[in-house]
């Protein structure tokens, strides 16, 4: 039987306490890399992060969802050991989800955080609103919060229709830090 450390149990309890009714979460791949069995590990040695990793979560669109997305993104990016600017990634995630909540109305918003083999982060926010309603114009010149902010914080923004044809996914691609620093200051949301 697998035993959880007290820290993991607290994180799981805290995450479950934040689940609103109707919320769904999915672990797409394991998030913790284990040291090789039978090999001694120095106390200072950190195991290499497992790559690729992906995490997905969806919520009914409600006013509290951007805050929940921010909390989950901060936790997941730490668990994934992403080496880029986590503060910027969390801020971008919050703004993209906030855009969906403000502009969509009724429906489900889905957040996916993925880190590929090269440690590139993909933030995907999927909602039921079609993307052909001025989103290309917003991508080209939007400098407000949301898409413009994502670009200013170092993200490459794109969008694509969902396979079912009912909605779109806005994607922000973020490069890892060259030095591994995650401490660049970003204003709080």
C-alpha positions as CSV (number, residue, x, y, z in Angstrom):
1,X,0.0,0.0,0.0
2,X,1.3,3.4,-1.0
3,X,2.0,5.8,1.9
4,X,1.7,9.5,1.4
5,X,4.0,11.9,3.1
6,X,2.3,14.5,5.4
7,X,3.1,17.2,2.9
8,X,1.4,15.4,0.0
9,X,-1.6,14.5,2.2
10,X,-2.0,18.2,3.1
11,X,-1.7,19.3,-0.6
12,X,-4.3,16.7,-1.6
13,X,-6.7,17.8,1.2
14,X,-6.3,21.4,0.3
15,X,-6.9,20.8,-3.4
16,X,-10.0,18.7,-2.7
17,X,-11.4,21.4,-0.4
18,X,-11.4,23.8,-3.4
19,X,-13.4,21.6,-5.6
20,X,-16.8,23.2,-6.4
21,X,-19.8,21.0,-7.3
22,X,-19.5,19.6,-10.8
23,X,-15.7,20.0,-11.0
24,X,-13.6,17.4,-12.6
25,X,-9.9,16.8,-12.4
26,X,-7.6,14.3,-14.2
27,X,-4.1,13.2,-13.6
28,X,-2.8,12.6,-17.2
29,X,0.6,11.4,-16.1
30,X,2.5,10.8,-12.9
31,X,3.9,14.1,-11.5
32,X,6.6,12.8,-9.2
33,X,9.8,11.2,-10.5
34,X,11.1,8.6,-8.1
35,X,14.9,7.9,-7.8
36,X,16.0,4.6,-9.2
37,X,15.5,1.7,-6.8
38,X,18.7,0.5,-5.3
39,X,20.7,3.6,-6.0
40,X,21.8,5.9,-3.1
41,X,20.6,9.5,-3.4
42,X,22.5,12.4,-1.9
43,X,20.4,14.7,0.3
44,X,21.3,17.6,-2.1
45,X,20.6,15.7,-5.3
46,X,17.3,16.4,-7.0
47,X,15.8,13.8,-9.3
48,X,15.3,15.0,-12.8
49,X,11.7,16.0,-13.4
50,X,9.5,13.5,-15.2
51,X,8.9,14.7,-18.8
52,X,6.5,15.1,-20.5
53,X,3.8,15.9,-17.9
54,X,0.3,17.1,-18.3
55,X,-2.5,18.0,-15.9
56,X,-6.1,18.9,-16.8
57,X,-9.0,20.4,-14.8
58,X,-12.4,21.7,-15.7
59,X,-15.0,23.9,-14.0
60,X,-18.5,25.2,-14.6
61,X,-18.0,28.9,-15.5
62,X,-18.5,30.8,-12.2
63,X,-16.9,34.0,-10.8
64,X,-14.6,31.9,-8.4
65,X,-13.0,30.0,-11.2
66,X,-10.1,32.3,-12.0
67,X,-9.0,32.2,-8.3
68,X,-9.2,28.4,-8.4
69,X,-7.2,28.2,-11.6
70,X,-4.5,30.4,-10.0
71,X,-4.3,28.2,-6.9
72,X,-4.1,25.0,-9.0
73,X,-1.6,26.4,-11.5
74,X,0.7,27.6,-8.8
75,X,0.6,24.1,-7.1
76,X,0.9,22.1,-10.3
77,X,3.8,24.1,-11.8
78,X,5.7,23.6,-8.6
79,X,4.9,19.9,-8.6
80,X,6.0,19.6,-12.3
81,X,9.3,21.4,-11.4
82,X,8.9,23.7,-14.4
83,X,12.1,25.8,-14.7
84,X,10.5,28.9,-16.3
85,X,9.0,32.0,-14.6
86,X,6.2,30.3,-12.6
87,X,4.8,33.7,-11.4
88,X,4.3,34.8,-15.0
89,X,2.8,31.5,-16.0
90,X,0.3,31.6,-13.0
91,X,-0.6,35.2,-13.9
92,X,-1.2,34.2,-17.6
93,X,-3.3,31.2,-16.5
94,X,-5.4,33.4,-14.3
95,X,-6.0,36.0,-17.0
96,X,-6.9,33.4,-19.7
97,X,-9.4,31.7,-17.4
98,X,-10.8,35.2,-16.4
99,X,-11.3,36.0,-20.1
100,X,-13.3,32.8,-20.5
101,X,-15.4,33.5,-17.5
102,X,-16.1,37.1,-18.6
103,X,-16.8,36.5,-22.3
104,X,-18.4,33.0,-22.4
105,X,-21.3,33.0,-20.0
106,X,-22.7,29.6,-19.4
107,X,-20.6,26.5,-20.0
108,X,-17.4,24.7,-18.9
109,X,-13.9,26.0,-19.0
110,X,-11.0,23.6,-19.1
111,X,-7.4,24.3,-18.1
112,X,-4.6,22.0,-19.2
113,X,-1.0,22.6,-18.1
114,X,1.6,20.5,-20.1
115,X,5.4,20.5,-20.0
116,X,7.2,18.8,-22.9
117,X,10.5,17.0,-23.0
118,X,12.3,20.3,-23.7
119,X,10.7,21.9,-20.5
120,X,8.4,24.1,-22.7
121,X,5.1,24.9,-20.9
122,X,1.8,24.9,-22.7
123,X,-1.1,26.6,-21.0
124,X,-4.4,25.6,-22.7
125,X,-7.7,27.2,-21.8
126,X,-10.7,25.7,-23.6
127,X,-14.2,27.2,-23.6
128,X,-17.4,26.7,-25.6
129,X,-17.3,30.1,-27.3
130,X,-16.2,29.9,-31.0
131,X,-12.9,31.6,-31.9
132,X,-14.2,33.3,-35.1
133,X,-15.7,36.2,-33.2
134,X,-12.8,38.6,-33.2
135,X,-10.2,36.5,-31.5
136,X,-7.7,36.9,-34.4
137,X,-8.0,40.7,-34.0
138,X,-7.4,40.4,-30.3
139,X,-4.3,38.3,-30.9
140,X,-3.0,40.7,-33.4
141,X,-3.3,43.9,-31.4
142,X,-4.8,43.2,-28.0
143,X,-2.7,44.9,-25.4
144,X,-5.1,44.8,-22.4
145,X,-5.2,42.1,-19.9
146,X,-5.4,38.5,-21.0
147,X,-3.9,38.0,-24.5
148,X,-1.7,41.1,-24.5
149,X,-0.5,40.4,-21.0
150,X,0.4,36.9,-22.0
151,X,2.6,38.3,-24.7
152,X,4.2,40.9,-22.5
153,X,5.1,38.2,-19.9
154,X,6.9,36.1,-22.6
155,X,4.2,33.8,-23.8
156,X,3.5,33.0,-27.5
157,X,-0.3,33.1,-27.9
158,X,-2.3,31.1,-30.4
159,X,-5.8,29.5,-30.7
160,X,-7.5,26.6,-32.5
161,X,-11.0,25.2,-32.7
162,X,-11.8,22.2,-30.5
163,X,-12.1,18.9,-32.5
164,X,-15.9,18.7,-31.8
165,X,-16.3,22.1,-33.4
166,X,-18.0,23.5,-30.3
167,X,-15.6,26.1,-28.9
168,X,-11.9,26.9,-29.0
169,X,-8.7,26.5,-27.1
170,X,-6.4,29.5,-26.4
171,X,-2.8,28.3,-26.0
172,X,0.1,30.1,-24.5
173,X,3.6,28.6,-25.0
174,X,6.3,29.6,-22.5
175,X,10.0,28.8,-22.7
176,X,11.9,27.5,-19.7
177,X,14.3,29.9,-18.0
178,X,17.9,29.6,-19.2
179,X,19.1,29.9,-15.6
180,X,16.1,28.0,-14.1
181,X,15.1,31.1,-12.1
182,X,11.4,31.4,-11.2
183,X,11.6,34.5,-9.1
184,X,10.9,37.3,-11.6
185,X,8.4,39.7,-10.0
186,X,5.0,39.8,-11.5
187,X,2.2,41.9,-10.1
188,X,-0.4,40.0,-8.1
189,X,-3.8,39.4,-9.5
